[in-house]
Amino acid sequence: MDSDQKKSLHIDWYLLTGTLLMGIFGLVMIYSASYVQGYERYGNMTHFFDRQLQFLMISTVLLLFFMFFPYRRFSKVMKLIVFGSFVLLILVLIPGVGVEVNHATRWIDIPGIGRLQPSEFVKLAAIIYLAHVYSRKQSYINQFWKGVAPPLLIVGGFFFLILQQPDLGTAVSIIGVAVIIAFTSGARLLHLGGLAGAVGLIIVYYAQSEDYRMNRITGFMTPFELEQTQGFQVVQSYIAIAHGGLTGTGLGQSVQKLFYLPEAHTDFILAIVSEELGILGIAFVLSMMLMIISRGIYVGIKSRDTFGSLLAFGISFQLAIQVVFNAGAVNGLLPITGIPFPFLSYGGSSLMVTFVMMGILINVSRRMQRERFEGFQDRKDADMPQTVSHGHPRSDTVHNSN
């Protein structure tokens, strides 16, 4: 492929390289964090690694597909996206269809594929839907009941169905991204502030409605007083972080993954990164995520296509919320929500959706760069002086010396 062909693709190498590096790094860390559990539970040290590798391969294909799929065509299947999201969320709640794990029913078993988590796919569906609708309401986006509220009713339906699983963390993240997309589309802060306050009251009421939810908050606030109960995970995470220090104990050398830290390869994999690779390993992960998120926000700012711009903002802030919620729980700064860390946490649904998001984000960036390149070319052609002969031979004329 020559240089002109490479330029014509307009690949955002920052986003693509960051995605692939984090995907590979996550695969390595999942093996390191899970091989003991894999052997203990399945008699196979590479059980979790093998499954994640399969999903990484599928996710890479999806990444490449959505990098080049015209994202504006989502508009043609918007009703199907919304309807399919509601169907999936309802199926999870049907006894015998939804799979219960640790008192939560969030998964569906798909024959030949495995266990999938519909709420992960709904996170992306909500972003696409809101970006589509708000991009078409720009002329009256400052009117709450006509412009802002109607799409949020649909997202509110997602919110309440996900709460029934129950999955408060994912539900809150979807609402948070919805508010951000509405804000970046031009909605008034007064409208969004009132909406955020109402949602906040609902979340507080819901959190207090069950003892185990309050126990999570109590465990997060006073982990050492409840070290053997609600604070157990946080305390074990603290130990992992302290054990790692600056450079870590070495890849594969974690002690906390030896059945001390629950969910070491899923929700708390960041603690294992800290223990084995130290502060330097955490710095690598956070710097890569900061690069991806900041690049996505840059694409959202620079894109001249409103739909693409809102997609970029929604995807970027969805990733940011997941990073903050997960890292905050691992460090004891926020309650444990069960939200996975992008690229790192074990789980096929999360990985596939994250790679699809990145494919769409790279796609929006491609369109942005192509438009800027074409605009630059047009200005260059317009500014180029016309060659006047004045009787002199043109420089590109070939003369026959005979």
C-alpha positions in Angstrom: 0.0 0.0 0.0 1.5 3.3 -1.1 1.5 6.5 1.0 -1.5 8.0 -1.0 -3.6 4.8 -0.2 -2.7 5.0 3.5 -3.8 8.7 3.6 -7.1 7.8 1.9 -8.0 5.5 4.8 -7.6 8.3 7.3 -7.0 5.8 10.2 -6.8 7.3 13.6 -3.7 5.5 14.7 -3.8 6.9 18.3 -7.2 5.2 18.8 -6.4 2.0 16.9 -3.0 1.5 18.6 -4.5 2.3 22.0 -7.3 -0.2 21.5 -5.1 -3.1 20.4 -2.5 -2.5 23.1 -5.1 -2.4 25.8 -6.8 -5.5 24.4 -3.5 -7.5 24.4 -2.5 -6.1 27.8 -5.9 -7.1 29.2 -5.6 -10.6 27.9 -2.2 -11.0 29.5 -3.5 -9.7 32.9 -6.5 -12.0 32.8 -4.3 -15.0 32.4 -2.1 -13.9 35.2 -5.1 -13.1 37.5 -7.1 -16.2 36.7 -4.8 -19.2 36.1 -5.1 -20.4 39.7 -8.9 -20.2 39.7 -9.0 -21.8 36.3 -7.1 -24.8 37.5 -9.1 -25.0 40.8 -12.5 -24.7 39.2 -12.1 -26.2 35.8 -8.8 -28.2 36.0 -7.4 -25.9 33.2 -5.1 -23.0 34.0 -5.9 -21.3 30.7 -9.7 -21.6 31.0 -10.4 -17.9 31.4 -7.6 -16.9 29.1 -8.9 -19.2 26.3 -12.4 -17.8 26.5 -11.1 -14.2 26.6 -8.8 -14.9 23.6 -11.8 -16.1 21.6 -13.8 -13.0 22.4 -10.7 -10.8 21.7 -10.6 -12.3 18.2 -14.3 -11.7 17.6 -14.0 -8.2 19.0 -11.1 -7.4 16.7 -13.2 -8.5 13.7 -16.1 -6.2 15.0 -13.6 -3.4 15.5 -12.5 -3.6 11.9 -16.0 -3.9 10.6 -17.3 -0.8 12.5 -14.2 1.2 11.5 -15.5 1.2 7.9 -19.2 0.7 8.3 -21.0 4.0 7.5 -22.2 4.9 11.0 -24.9 7.2 9.7 -26.7 4.1 8.5 -27.6 3.4 12.2 -30.4 5.9 11.6 -32.1 3.5 9.3 -32.3 0.7 11.9 -32.9 2.9 15.0 -36.3 1.4 15.8 -34.8 -2.0 15.6 -32.0 -1.0 18.0 -34.4 0.4 20.6 -36.8 -2.5 20.3 -34.1 -5.1 20.4 -32.7 -3.4 23.6 -36.0 -3.6 25.4 -36.5 -7.3 24.3 -33.0 -8.3 25.6 -33.6 -6.5 29.0 -37.0 -8.1 29.4 -35.6 -11.6 28.5 -33.1 -11.3 31.3 -35.9 -11.0 33.8 -37.8 -14.1 32.6 -37.3 -17.0 34.9 -35.4 -19.8 33.2 -34.0 -17.4 30.6 -32.0 -15.1 32.7 -29.0 -16.5 34.5 -28.5 -15.6 38.2 -25.0 -15.2 39.6 -24.4 -13.8 43.1 -28.0 -12.8 43.6 -28.1 -10.8 40.3 -29.8 -11.8 37.1 -27.9 -10.0 34.4 -26.9 -12.7 31.8 -28.4 -14.9 29.1 -26.9 -18.2 27.9 -26.5 -18.3 24.2 -25.9 -21.8 22.8 -22.5 -22.1 21.1 -21.5 -18.6 22.3 -21.8 -18.6 26.0 -23.0 -16.2 28.6 -23.8 -12.6 27.4 -24.8 -9.6 29.4 -27.5 -7.6 27.5 -27.0 -4.4 29.6 -23.5 -4.0 28.1 -25.0 -3.9 24.6 -27.8 -1.5 25.8 -25.1 1.0 26.9 -24.0 1.3 23.3 -27.6 1.2 22.0 -28.5 4.2 24.3 -25.5 6.2 23.0 -26.4 5.6 19.3 -30.1 6.3 20.0 -29.5 9.6 21.9 -26.9 10.8 19.4 -29.3 10.1 16.5 -32.3 11.8 18.1 -30.5 14.9 19.5 -28.7 15.5 16.2 -32.1 15.9 14.6 -33.5 18.2 17.3 -30.9 20.9 17.1 -33.4 23.6 16.1 -35.4 23.2 19.3 -32.9 21.5 21.7 -33.4 24.3 24.2 -37.1 23.3 24.7 -37.2 20.7 27.4 -40.5 19.0 26.8 -40.2 19.0 23.0 -36.4 18.6 22.6 -34.8 17.1 25.6 -37.4 15.0 27.5 -38.8 12.6 24.9 -35.5 10.6 24.2 -34.8 10.5 27.9 -38.1 8.6 28.5 -36.8 5.8 26.3 -33.5 5.8 28.2 -35.5 5.9 31.5 -37.1 2.6 30.4 -33.6 1.1 30.0 -32.7 2.5 33.4 -35.6 0.9 35.3 -35.3 -2.5 33.5 -31.6 -2.7 34.4 -32.4 -1.7 38.0 -34.6 -4.9 38.2 -31.6 -7.2 37.5 -30.4 -5.5 39.8 -27.5 -3.5 38.3 -27.4 -0.1 39.8 -23.9 0.7 38.5 -24.7 0.1 34.8 -28.1 1.9 35.2 -26.4 5.0 36.7 -23.7 5.0 34.0 -26.3 5.0 31.2 -28.1 7.9 32.8 -24.9 9.8 33.3 -23.9 9.4 29.6 -27.4 10.4 28.6 -27.1 13.7 30.5 -23.7 14.3 29.0 -25.0 13.7 25.4 -27.9 16.0 26.1 -25.6 18.7 27.4 -23.1 18.4 24.5 -26.1 18.6 22.0 -27.0 22.0 23.4 -29.6 21.4 26.1 -29.8 24.0 28.9 -28.0 23.4 32.1 -31.1 24.4 34.1 -33.1 21.6 32.5 -30.4 19.0 33.0 -29.7 20.1 36.6 -33.3 19.5 37.5 -33.3 16.2 35.8 -30.1 15.1 37.5 -31.6 16.0 40.8 -34.7 13.9 40.2 -32.6 10.9 39.1 -30.4 11.4 42.1 -33.4 11.1 44.5 -34.5 7.9 42.7 -31.0 6.4 43.1 -30.8 7.3 46.8 -34.2 5.7 47.4 -33.3 2.6 45.4 -29.9 2.2 47.3 -31.7 2.4 50.6 -34.5 -0.1 49.6 -32.3 -3.2 50.2 -30.0 -4.0 53.0 -27.3 -5.4 50.8 -27.0 -2.2 48.8 -26.6 -0.2 52.0 -24.1 -2.8 53.2 -22.0 -2.0 50.1 -22.0 1.7 50.9 -21.2 0.9 54.6 -18.4 -1.4 53.6 -17.0 1.3 51.3 -17.0 3.9 54.0 -15.7 1.8 56.9 -13.9 -1.2 55.3 -11.5 -2.0 58.2 -14.3 -2.0 60.8 -16.1 -4.5 58.6 -13.1 -6.4 57.4 -14.6 -9.8 57.5 -17.9 -8.9 55.9 -18.9 -5.9 53.7 -15.4 -4.4 53.7 -13.6 -7.6 52.8 -13.0 -6.9 49.1 -11.8 -3.4 49.7 -9.3 -4.4 52.4 -7.9 -7.2 50.2 -7.6 -4.7 47.4 -5.7 -2.3 49.6 -3.3 -5.2 50.5 -2.7 -5.9 46.8 -2.0 -2.3 46.1 0.4 -1.9 49.0 2.2 -5.2 48.2 2.9 -3.9 44.6 4.6 -0.7 45.6 6.4 1.2 42.8 7.4 -1.6 40.4 5.3 -4.5 41.6 6.1 -8.1 42.6 6.4 -9.2 38.9 4.0 -10.5 36.3 2.3 -13.7 37.7 3.6 -13.2 41.2 0.4 -11.8 42.9 -0.5 -13.3 46.3 -3.9 -11.8 46.5 -5.2 -13.7 43.5 -4.7 -16.9 45.5 -8.4 -16.8 46.7 -7.8 -13.8 48.9 -9.3 -11.2 46.6 -12.7 -12.1 45.2 -13.3 -11.3 41.5 -9.6 -10.8 40.9 -9.9 -11.3 37.1 -13.1 -9.3 36.7 -14.1 -6.3 38.8 -10.8 -6.1 40.8 -8.3 -6.8 38.1 -6.8 -3.4 38.5 -5.7 -4.4 42.0 -3.8 -7.3 40.5 -2.2 -5.0 37.9 -1.1 -2.8 40.9 0.3 -5.7 42.8 2.2 -7.3 40.0 3.3 -4.3 38.0 3.1 -1.6 40.7 2.4 2.1 40.3 4.2 2.0 37.0 1.7 -0.6 35.7 -1.3 1.5 36.9 0.3 4.6 35.3 0.5 2.7 32.0 -3.1 1.7 32.1 -4.4 5.1 33.1 -2.3 7.0 30.6 -3.5 4.7 27.8 -7.1 5.3 28.9 -6.5 9.0 29.2 -5.1 9.1 25.7 -8.1 7.2 24.3 -10.7 9.2 26.1 -9.1 12.6 25.4 -8.6 11.7 21.8 -12.3 10.7 21.6 -13.4 14.1 23.1 -11.1 15.8 20.6 -12.9 14.0 17.8 -16.2 15.0 19.2 -15.2 18.7 19.3 -13.7 18.8 15.8 -16.3 16.7 14.0 -18.6 18.8 11.8 -21.2 16.0 11.7 -23.5 16.5 14.7 -24.5 12.8 14.9 -20.8 11.7 14.7 -19.8 14.4 17.3 -22.5 13.2 19.8 -21.4 9.6 19.2 -17.8 10.5 20.0 -18.8 12.3 23.2 -21.1 9.5 24.3 -18.5 6.8 23.8 -15.7 8.8 25.3 -17.6 9.6 28.5 -19.0 6.1 28.8 -15.4 4.8 28.9 -14.5 7.6 31.4 -17.4 6.7 33.7 -16.4 3.1 33.7 -12.7 3.9 34.5 -13.8 6.2 37.4 -16.3 3.8 38.9 -14.1 0.8 38.6 -10.8 2.4 39.8 -12.7 4.3 42.5 -14.1 1.0 43.9 -10.7 -0.7 43.7 -9.1 2.2 45.7 -12.0 2.4 48.2 -13.0 5.9 47.0 -16.4 4.8 45.6 -18.8 2.0 46.5 -18.4 -1.3 44.6 -20.7 -1.2 41.6 -19.7 -4.2 39.5 -18.8 -2.0 36.5 -15.9 -3.6 34.6 -12.7 -1.8 33.7 -12.6 -1.3 29.9 -10.4 -3.7 28.0 -9.0 -5.3 31.3 -11.9 -7.0 33.1 -12.8 -10.6 32.1 -16.0 -10.8 30.1 -16.9 -11.3 26.5 -19.9 -8.9 26.4 -17.9 -6.0 27.9 -14.9 -6.6 25.6 -17.0 -6.9 22.4 -19.0 -3.7 23.2 -15.8 -1.8 24.0 -14.2 -2.8 20.7 -17.4 -1.9 18.8 -17.4 1.5 20.5 -13.8 2.0 19.5 -14.6 1.0 15.9 -17.4 3.6 15.8 -15.1 6.2 17.4 -12.4 5.6 14.8 -15.0 5.7 12.1 -16.1 9.2 13.3 -12.5 10.2 13.4 -12.0 9.0 9.8 -14.9 11.1 8.6 -13.5 14.1 10.5 -10.0 13.7 9.1 -11.4 13.1 5.5 -13.5 16.2 5.7 -10.5 18.3 6.9 -8.3 16.8 4.3 -10.7 17.5 1.5 -11.3 21.1 2.8 -7.5 21.6 2.9 -7.3 20.4 -0.7 -10.1 22.7 -1.8 -8.4 25.7 -0.2 -5.1 24.7 -1.7 -6.5 24.4 -5.2 -8.3 27.7 -4.8 -5.2 29.5 -3.7 -2.9 28.0 -6.3 -2.0 30.6 -9.0 -2.8 29.8 -12.6 0.3 29.4 -14.8 0.5 32.0 -17.6 2.7 31.1 -20.6 3.9 34.6 -21.9 5.4 32.8 -24.8 7.7 30.7 -22.7 7.6 26.9 -22.8 5.7 25.2 -19.9 7.9 23.3 -17.5 5.9 20.1 -18.0 6.3 20.3 -21.8 8.5 17.6 -23.4 10.6 18.9 -26.3 12.0 16.8 -29.0 15.7 17.8 -29.5 15.5 16.8 -33.1 
